[in-house]
Amino acid sequence: MLGDLYDYRSVAGTGPGERCLALAVARNDTGNAILRVKGSGVAMNLTLHLPPPWSTAPVFTDEAHPYVQGLSYSDSDLYAYYLDLTGPSLIYRITITRRWLGGGDEYKVPNLAATLGYTPFAPGDTITTSVEALLSPNNPPPLTFSFRDLATVMADAEVYAVEYRSTYTVR
């Protein structure tokens, strides 16, 4: 998928240390998205190609501390997965590197309620989930990057993500 090409001109006053960013987003009516951002230290035309969507969607078990299965997005630039689980009074945000999975495709959200002193999701809670496959041709990949905060994009960084959203009810 390739968006329209646009020409941009330099802004007066730009100079060393400036960051120029290009962002492309494709989102469907269920909220699934493909995102790509590319940084540059100089103003120039950038071409962004969006990666394909998940071929098989990740699945969460319906538990307070679920397993997520299907962490198997196939791309040589894959370096991590970002999980977001949002319930009525709690949010889990987890980054899992490909190496952490060790070739596996599932992850168990740990129960840290006693250690950290929080109340876990309860039976009947509806949980909104998001799984992002994080990809980058940069070596090393930008581990501090967040699509929610584009100020984290460094010049010459290129990051893209394939997001899948769903919900489940805790049993």
C-alpha positions as CSV (number, residue, x, y, z in Angstrom):
1,M,0.0,0.0,0.0
2,L,1.5,3.4,-0.9
3,G,0.0,6.7,-0.1
4,D,-0.1,9.8,-2.3
5,L,3.2,11.5,-2.8
6,Y,3.6,15.1,-1.7
7,D,6.4,17.6,-2.1
8,Y,7.4,19.6,1.0
9,R,9.7,22.6,1.1
10,S,12.1,23.4,3.8
11,V,10.9,25.8,6.5
12,A,13.0,28.9,6.9
13,G,15.2,28.6,10.0
14,T,15.7,24.8,9.9
15,G,19.2,23.7,10.6
16,P,21.4,21.3,12.4
17,G,19.6,19.2,15.0
18,E,16.2,19.5,13.4
19,R,14.0,16.4,13.1
20,C,11.7,16.0,10.2
21,L,9.1,13.3,10.5
22,A,6.8,11.5,8.1
23,L,3.9,9.5,9.5
24,A,1.5,7.2,7.6
25,V,-1.5,5.5,9.2
26,A,-4.1,3.1,7.7
27,R,-6.9,2.2,10.1
28,N,-10.0,0.1,9.5
29,D,-13.5,0.5,11.1
30,T,-12.6,-2.0,13.9
31,G,-9.6,0.0,14.9
32,N,-6.9,-2.3,13.5
33,A,-4.1,-0.2,12.2
34,I,-0.8,-0.1,10.3
35,L,1.5,2.7,11.1
36,R,4.9,3.8,9.9
37,V,7.1,6.8,10.9
38,K,10.4,7.8,9.5
39,G,12.7,10.5,10.8
40,S,15.3,12.5,9.0
41,G,17.8,15.1,10.0
42,V,17.2,17.1,6.9
43,A,14.0,18.1,5.1
44,M,13.5,15.9,2.0
45,N,10.9,13.8,0.3
46,L,10.3,10.5,2.1
47,T,8.6,7.4,0.7
48,L,6.7,5.2,3.2
49,H,5.5,1.8,2.4
50,L,3.1,0.2,4.9
51,P,3.6,-3.4,6.0
52,P,0.9,-6.0,5.5
53,P,-1.7,-6.6,8.3
54,W,-1.5,-9.7,10.6
55,S,-2.1,-12.9,8.7
56,T,-3.4,-14.6,11.8
57,A,-4.8,-12.4,14.7
58,P,-3.4,-12.7,18.2
59,V,-5.8,-14.2,20.7
60,F,-6.2,-13.5,24.5
61,T,-7.5,-16.1,26.9
62,D,-10.4,-14.7,29.0
63,E,-8.5,-14.5,32.3
64,A,-7.5,-11.7,34.7
65,H,-3.9,-12.4,33.8
66,P,-4.3,-13.9,30.3
67,Y,-2.1,-15.7,27.8
68,V,-1.8,-14.0,24.5
69,Q,-1.2,-16.5,21.7
70,G,-0.3,-15.9,18.1
71,L,2.7,-13.5,18.6
72,S,4.0,-14.6,15.2
73,Y,4.0,-11.6,12.9
74,S,6.4,-12.5,10.1
75,D,8.9,-9.8,9.1
76,S,12.7,-9.7,9.3
77,D,12.5,-6.2,10.9
78,L,10.4,-7.5,13.8
79,Y,12.0,-6.6,17.1
80,A,9.2,-6.5,19.7
81,Y,5.5,-6.7,20.6
82,Y,3.7,-4.1,22.6
83,L,0.6,-5.3,24.5
84,D,-2.0,-3.0,26.0
85,L,-4.8,-4.4,28.1
86,T,-7.3,-1.8,29.4
87,G,-10.0,-2.6,31.9
88,P,-12.4,-0.5,34.1
89,S,-9.7,0.4,36.7
90,L,-6.4,-1.0,35.4
91,I,-4.1,-0.8,32.4
92,Y,-1.3,-3.2,31.6
93,R,1.3,-2.1,29.1
94,I,3.9,-4.7,28.2
95,T,6.8,-4.7,25.7
96,I,8.1,-8.1,24.8
97,T,11.2,-8.5,22.6
98,R,11.4,-11.2,20.0
99,R,14.3,-12.7,21.9
100,W,12.3,-12.9,25.1
101,L,9.9,-15.1,23.4
102,G,12.8,-17.4,22.3
103,G,11.1,-18.5,19.1
104,G,7.7,-19.1,20.9
105,D,4.5,-17.3,20.0
106,E,2.7,-16.8,23.4
107,Y,3.2,-14.8,26.5
108,K,1.5,-15.1,29.9
109,V,0.7,-11.8,31.6
110,P,2.2,-12.3,35.1
111,N,0.2,-11.9,38.3
112,L,2.0,-9.2,40.2
113,A,-1.0,-8.1,42.2
114,A,0.4,-9.1,45.6
115,T,3.9,-7.7,44.9
116,L,2.7,-4.4,43.5
117,G,-0.5,-4.0,45.5
118,Y,-3.1,-3.6,42.7
119,T,-6.5,-5.2,42.3
120,P,-6.5,-7.4,39.1
121,F,-9.2,-7.5,36.5
122,A,-12.4,-9.1,38.0
123,P,-14.9,-11.6,36.5
124,G,-17.3,-9.8,34.2
125,D,-14.8,-7.0,33.4
126,T,-14.6,-6.2,29.7
127,I,-11.0,-5.8,28.6
128,T,-9.9,-3.9,25.5
129,T,-6.7,-5.3,24.0
130,S,-4.2,-4.1,21.5
131,V,-1.2,-6.0,20.2
132,E,1.4,-4.1,18.1
133,A,4.1,-5.9,16.2
134,L,7.0,-3.4,16.3
135,L,9.4,-3.3,13.3
136,S,12.4,-1.3,12.4
137,P,15.3,-1.7,9.9
138,N,17.5,0.3,12.3
139,N,20.2,-1.6,14.1
140,P,19.7,-1.4,17.0
141,P,16.0,-0.6,17.0
142,P,14.8,2.4,18.9
143,L,13.6,0.8,22.1
144,T,12.3,4.1,23.6
145,F,10.0,4.8,20.7
146,S,6.3,5.3,21.2
147,F,3.6,6.0,18.5
148,R,1.8,7.8,21.3
149,D,4.7,10.3,21.6
150,L,6.3,11.2,18.3
151,A,8.9,13.3,20.2
152,T,10.6,10.0,20.9
153,V,11.5,9.7,17.2
154,M,15.2,10.4,16.5
155,A,16.5,11.7,13.3
156,D,17.1,8.8,10.8
157,A,14.9,6.4,12.8
158,E,12.4,4.3,11.0
159,V,9.7,2.4,12.9
160,Y,6.5,0.7,11.9
161,A,3.8,-1.2,13.6
162,V,1.0,-3.5,12.8
163,E,-1.8,-3.3,15.4
164,Y,-4.6,-5.6,16.2
165,R,-7.4,-4.7,18.6
166,S,-10.0,-6.9,20.3
167,T,-11.9,-7.3,23.5
168,Y,-12.7,-10.1,25.9
169,T,-14.7,-10.6,29.1
170,V,-12.9,-12.0,32.2
171,R,-14.6,-15.2,33.3
